[in-house]
Amino acid sequence: MKKILITGGAGYIGSHTAVELVKSGFEPIIIDDLSNSDVKVLDRLEEIIGKRLTFYKGDCSDRNLLEQIAEEHELAGVIHFAAFKAVGESTMQPLKYYQNNLGSLLTILDFMKAKQIKDLVFSSSCTVYGQPDVLPVTEATPRQDAESPYGNTKKICEDILMDFVKSQAGIRVISLRYFNPVGAHPSAKIGELPKGTPANLVPFVTQTAAGIREKLTVFGDDYDTADGSCVRDFIHVMDLADAHVKALAYLGEQQDYFYDVFNVGTGNGNTVLEVIRTFENVNGVKVNFEIGPKRAGDIVKIWADTAKINSILNWHPSYSLEDSLRDSWNWQKTL
């Protein structure tokens, strides 16, 4: 059973990926500093999986901790989720984002080279495309200037990975460019659990529907889109988790010094207002929202061309937007 180190493995995407890894015969080893997650997630994972996962509390930039993990476990690969990811916050605190997101990747890569760990799946983002000239975006779409420091960290991380692979470091890397993860595990035992103010749309929707927040602000309604609100490609977190498992399996078939990128989205774009209306229709609840001013760093519209991941990794999304919003609400109701 191959052991895979998951940085940020107690977080939203990391925890769902841990479930899929176990289902596919891998053993996840989780490292997380719990800065944007909760240790109770480990109890929930145990309920879903039927066994306790190995967990280390700490920062993946802590080389001594990584050395301890390597002494105790023979690692076959790494999935690197751990990063700060709030677009708005990154525009206010850029140094925090550069220090954390670049520094952690550099530490992980140096560690992997020293320990001869070959396979890395990197958590990238569609933000590397900036505001694209042509939609949908393919992996060959030119990366534009990032609209936020967060997006720029992902772009720089991809460049670091390409340079590291070219250096004959003996590493195989896939960067998965996520679109907008939503939803929760169908059991409603794990889901998105932001600390403080959420960075993503759907937790705002669910928290407003639950009465935790008085109202939701939609940032702008006069963009060049069907209803004036921004367009995104919303992908169910379980589909996204499945993409990581397929990426790991594909890496295992490649020669050393391998690098590739894949979009992970549904191939469909939905506006913010469509998401709110769909949430209301699926769950039979109302969401109190208002239109506010546009937000710095926001891309107007983006969605994925998924032909590459469909054909090469044989990955296809199984969940609809309705499924995602139903699972998100079921999860919210358990909190």
C-alpha positions as CSV (number, residue, x, y, z in Angstrom):
1,M,0.0,0.0,0.0
2,K,1.7,3.2,-1.2
3,K,2.0,5.9,1.4
4,I,1.2,9.4,0.1
5,L,2.0,12.6,2.1
6,I,-0.9,15.0,1.9
7,T,0.0,18.6,2.9
8,G,-3.1,20.4,4.1
9,G,-4.8,17.1,4.3
10,A,-7.2,18.1,7.0
11,G,-8.5,20.9,4.8
12,Y,-11.5,21.0,2.5
13,I,-10.0,19.4,-0.7
14,G,-7.3,17.4,1.2
15,S,-9.8,15.6,3.4
16,H,-12.0,14.5,0.5
17,T,-8.9,13.4,-1.4
18,A,-7.8,11.3,1.6
19,V,-11.1,9.4,1.3
20,E,-10.6,8.7,-2.4
21,L,-7.0,7.6,-1.8
22,V,-8.0,5.0,0.7
23,K,-10.8,3.8,-1.6
24,S,-8.1,3.3,-4.3
25,G,-5.6,1.4,-2.1
26,F,-3.3,4.2,-1.0
27,E,-2.4,5.1,2.6
28,P,-2.6,8.9,3.2
29,I,-0.3,10.5,5.7
30,I,-1.7,13.9,6.7
31,I,0.3,17.0,7.7
32,D,-1.7,20.1,8.5
33,D,-1.1,23.1,10.8
34,L,-4.9,23.5,11.3
35,S,-4.7,27.2,10.4
36,N,-7.8,26.8,8.1
37,S,-9.1,23.4,9.2
38,D,-10.2,21.5,12.3
39,V,-8.7,18.5,14.0
40,K,-12.3,17.0,14.3
41,V,-12.1,16.3,10.6
42,L,-9.9,13.3,11.6
43,D,-12.8,11.8,13.6
44,R,-15.1,12.3,10.6
45,L,-12.6,10.7,8.3
46,E,-12.4,7.7,10.6
47,E,-16.2,7.4,10.5
48,I,-16.2,7.4,6.7
49,I,-13.1,5.3,6.1
50,G,-13.4,2.9,9.1
51,K,-9.9,3.6,10.4
52,R,-7.8,6.3,11.9
53,L,-5.4,8.1,9.5
54,T,-1.9,9.0,10.4
55,F,-1.8,12.8,11.3
56,Y,1.0,15.2,12.0
57,K,0.2,18.7,13.3
58,G,2.6,21.2,11.9
59,D,3.7,23.3,9.0
60,C,4.9,21.6,5.8
61,S,7.6,24.3,5.7
62,D,9.1,22.7,8.8
63,R,11.9,20.6,7.4
64,N,12.6,18.8,10.7
65,L,9.0,17.6,10.8
66,L,9.2,16.4,7.3
67,E,12.4,14.5,8.2
68,Q,10.6,12.9,11.1
69,I,7.7,11.8,8.8
70,A,10.2,10.3,6.4
71,E,11.9,8.4,9.2
72,E,8.6,6.9,10.2
73,H,7.1,6.3,6.8
74,E,8.4,5.3,3.4
75,L,6.7,7.9,1.2
76,A,5.8,7.1,-2.5
77,G,4.5,10.5,-3.3
78,V,3.2,13.9,-2.2
79,I,0.0,15.8,-2.9
80,H,0.7,19.4,-2.0
81,F,-2.5,21.3,-1.0
82,A,-1.2,23.5,1.8
83,A,-1.4,27.1,0.8
84,F,-3.2,30.4,1.6
85,K,-6.0,30.8,-0.9
86,A,-8.2,33.9,-0.3
87,V,-8.0,36.1,-3.4
88,G,-9.2,39.2,-1.5
89,E,-6.8,38.8,1.4
90,S,-3.9,38.2,-0.9
91,T,-4.4,41.7,-2.4
92,M,-4.1,43.2,1.1
93,Q,-1.3,41.0,2.4
94,P,0.8,39.9,-0.6
95,L,4.0,39.1,1.3
96,K,2.1,36.7,3.5
97,Y,1.0,34.8,0.4
98,Y,4.4,34.8,-1.3
99,Q,6.2,33.7,1.8
100,N,3.8,30.8,2.6
101,N,2.9,29.5,-0.9
102,L,6.3,29.7,-2.4
103,G,8.3,28.8,0.7
104,S,6.3,25.7,1.4
105,L,6.7,24.4,-2.2
106,L,10.5,25.0,-2.1
107,T,10.8,23.1,1.2
108,I,8.7,20.2,-0.2
109,L,10.7,19.9,-3.4
110,D,14.1,20.0,-1.6
111,F,12.8,17.3,0.8
112,M,11.5,15.1,-2.1
113,K,14.9,15.3,-3.9
114,A,16.8,14.4,-0.7
115,K,14.5,11.5,0.0
116,Q,14.2,10.4,-3.6
117,I,10.4,10.7,-3.5
118,K,9.4,10.7,-7.2
119,D,5.7,11.7,-7.5
120,L,4.1,15.1,-6.8
121,V,0.6,16.3,-7.6
122,F,0.4,20.0,-7.1
123,S,-2.6,22.0,-6.3
124,S,-2.7,24.8,-8.9
125,S,-5.5,27.0,-10.0
126,C,-7.4,28.4,-13.0
127,T,-6.3,31.8,-11.6
128,V,-3.0,31.3,-13.6
129,Y,-5.0,32.1,-16.8
130,G,-6.0,35.6,-15.5
131,Q,-8.9,37.0,-17.6
132,P,-8.5,34.8,-20.7
133,D,-9.1,36.3,-24.2
134,V,-10.8,33.1,-25.4
135,L,-13.2,30.7,-23.6
136,P,-13.2,28.0,-22.6
137,V,-9.6,27.8,-21.5
138,T,-7.4,24.8,-22.5
139,E,-4.1,23.9,-20.9
140,A,-2.4,25.6,-23.9
141,T,-4.2,28.9,-23.2
142,P,-1.5,31.5,-22.5
143,R,-1.2,32.3,-18.8
144,Q,-2.0,36.0,-18.4
145,D,-0.8,38.4,-15.7
146,A,-2.4,37.2,-12.5
147,E,-5.3,39.3,-11.2
148,S,-4.2,38.8,-7.6
149,P,-1.1,37.9,-5.6
150,Y,-2.7,34.5,-4.8
151,G,-3.0,33.8,-8.5
152,N,0.6,34.9,-9.1
153,T,1.9,32.5,-6.4
154,K,0.3,29.6,-8.3
155,K,1.8,30.8,-11.6
156,I,5.3,31.1,-10.0
157,C,4.9,27.7,-8.3
158,E,4.2,26.2,-11.7
159,D,7.3,27.8,-13.1
160,I,9.4,26.5,-10.1
161,L,8.0,23.0,-10.8
162,M,8.9,23.1,-14.5
163,D,12.4,24.3,-13.8
164,F,12.9,21.7,-11.1
165,V,11.8,18.9,-13.4
166,K,14.1,20.2,-16.1
167,S,17.0,20.2,-13.7
168,Q,17.0,16.3,-13.8
169,A,15.9,16.2,-10.2
170,G,14.3,12.7,-10.8
171,I,10.8,14.0,-10.1
172,R,7.5,13.5,-11.8
173,V,4.9,16.3,-11.4
174,I,1.3,17.0,-12.4
175,S,-0.2,20.4,-11.7
176,L,-4.0,20.3,-11.5
177,R,-5.5,23.6,-12.3
178,Y,-8.7,23.6,-10.2
179,F,-11.7,25.6,-11.2
180,N,-14.2,26.3,-8.3
181,P,-14.5,23.4,-5.8
182,V,-17.9,23.1,-4.2
183,G,-20.1,20.5,-2.5
184,A,-19.3,18.0,0.3
185,H,-18.9,14.3,0.9
186,P,-22.4,12.7,0.3
187,S,-22.4,11.4,3.9
188,A,-22.3,15.1,5.1
189,K,-19.6,14.1,7.6
190,I,-16.9,16.3,5.9
191,G,-17.2,19.5,3.8
192,E,-15.9,23.0,3.5
193,L,-15.2,24.5,7.0
194,P,-13.8,28.0,6.6
195,K,-12.4,29.7,9.7
196,G,-13.7,33.2,10.0
197,T,-14.9,34.9,6.8
198,P,-15.2,32.4,3.9
199,A,-13.1,33.0,0.8
200,N,-15.5,31.2,-1.5
201,L,-19.1,31.8,-2.7
202,V,-20.9,28.6,-1.6
203,P,-20.1,28.8,2.1
204,F,-21.5,32.4,2.1
205,V,-24.6,31.0,0.4
206,T,-25.1,28.2,2.9
207,Q,-24.2,30.3,6.0
208,T,-26.7,33.0,4.8
209,A,-29.4,30.4,4.2
210,A,-28.7,29.0,7.7
211,G,-29.1,32.4,9.3
212,I,-25.5,32.6,10.4
213,R,-25.0,35.6,8.1
214,E,-27.6,38.3,7.6
215,K,-27.1,38.6,3.9
216,L,-24.8,37.6,1.0
217,T,-23.2,40.3,-1.2
218,V,-22.9,39.6,-4.9
219,F,-19.9,41.6,-6.1
220,G,-21.2,43.4,-9.3
221,D,-24.1,42.8,-11.6
222,D,-23.1,44.8,-14.7
223,Y,-20.4,42.5,-16.1
224,D,-20.6,41.3,-19.7
225,T,-22.3,38.1,-18.7
226,A,-25.9,36.6,-19.1
227,D,-27.1,38.3,-15.9
228,G,-24.3,40.7,-15.1
229,S,-22.7,38.5,-12.4
230,C,-19.3,36.7,-12.7
231,V,-19.1,33.3,-14.3
232,R,-17.2,30.4,-12.8
233,D,-16.9,26.6,-13.4
234,F,-18.1,24.9,-10.2
235,I,-16.7,21.4,-9.7
236,H,-17.9,19.0,-7.0
237,V,-15.1,18.3,-4.5
238,M,-15.5,14.5,-4.8
239,D,-14.8,14.8,-8.6
240,L,-11.8,16.9,-7.8
241,A,-10.6,14.4,-5.3
242,D,-10.9,11.6,-7.9
243,A,-8.8,13.6,-10.3
244,H,-5.9,13.5,-7.8
245,V,-6.1,9.7,-7.5
246,K,-6.1,9.4,-11.3
247,A,-3.2,11.9,-11.6
248,L,-1.1,9.8,-9.1
249,A,-1.8,6.6,-11.0
250,Y,-0.8,8.3,-14.3
251,L,2.5,9.6,-12.8
252,G,3.4,6.1,-11.8
253,E,3.5,5.1,-15.5
254,Q,5.8,8.0,-16.6
255,Q,9.5,8.3,-17.1
256,D,11.5,10.3,-14.6
257,Y,11.7,14.1,-15.3
258,F,8.0,14.4,-16.2
259,Y,5.8,17.5,-16.0
260,D,2.2,18.1,-17.2
261,V,-0.8,20.2,-16.4
262,F,-4.5,19.4,-16.4
263,N,-7.6,21.6,-16.0
264,V,-10.1,20.1,-13.5
265,G,-13.5,21.6,-14.1
266,T,-16.9,20.6,-15.5
267,G,-16.5,22.4,-18.8
268,N,-19.6,24.6,-17.9
269,G,-19.8,28.1,-16.7
270,N,-22.5,29.3,-14.2
271,T,-23.0,32.8,-13.0
272,V,-23.1,33.7,-9.3
273,L,-26.8,34.6,-9.5
274,E,-27.5,31.2,-11.2
275,V,-25.8,29.4,-8.3
276,I,-27.9,31.3,-5.8
277,R,-31.1,30.5,-7.7
278,T,-30.1,26.8,-8.2
279,F,-29.3,26.5,-4.5
280,E,-32.8,28.0,-3.6
281,N,-34.6,25.6,-6.0
282,V,-32.7,22.4,-5.0
283,N,-33.0,23.0,-1.3
284,G,-36.3,24.9,-1.0
285,V,-34.7,27.7,1.0
286,K,-34.3,31.4,0.4
287,V,-31.0,33.3,0.3
288,N,-31.0,36.9,1.3
289,F,-28.6,38.7,-1.0
290,E,-27.8,42.2,-2.2
291,I,-25.7,43.5,-5.1
292,G,-22.5,45.2,-4.0
293,P,-19.6,47.0,-5.8
294,K,-17.2,45.0,-7.9
295,R,-14.2,43.4,-6.0
296,A,-10.6,44.0,-6.8
297,G,-8.9,40.9,-8.3
298,D,-12.0,39.2,-9.6
299,I,-12.0,37.6,-13.0
300,V,-15.2,38.3,-15.0
301,K,-15.7,34.8,-16.5
302,I,-13.8,31.6,-16.9
303,W,-14.6,27.9,-17.4
304,A,-12.6,24.9,-18.4
305,D,-12.0,22.9,-21.6
306,T,-11.7,19.4,-20.1
307,A,-10.9,17.4,-23.2
308,K,-7.3,16.8,-22.1
309,I,-8.1,15.3,-18.7
310,N,-11.0,13.4,-20.1
311,S,-8.8,11.7,-22.7
312,I,-5.5,11.2,-21.0
313,L,-6.5,10.5,-17.4
314,N,-9.9,9.1,-18.3
315,W,-11.4,11.4,-15.7
316,H,-15.0,12.7,-16.1
317,P,-17.1,14.6,-13.5
318,S,-19.9,12.5,-12.0
319,Y,-21.7,15.3,-10.0
320,S,-24.0,18.1,-11.3
321,L,-24.2,21.7,-9.9
322,E,-27.5,20.6,-8.3
323,D,-25.7,17.7,-6.5
324,S,-23.0,20.0,-5.3
325,L,-25.4,22.6,-3.8
326,R,-27.5,19.9,-2.2
327,D,-24.5,18.3,-0.6
328,S,-23.2,21.7,0.5
329,W,-26.5,22.4,2.2
330,N,-26.7,19.0,3.8
331,W,-23.2,19.6,5.2
332,Q,-24.1,23.0,6.5
333,K,-27.1,21.6,8.4
334,T,-24.8,19.3,10.4
335,L,-22.7,22.2,11.7
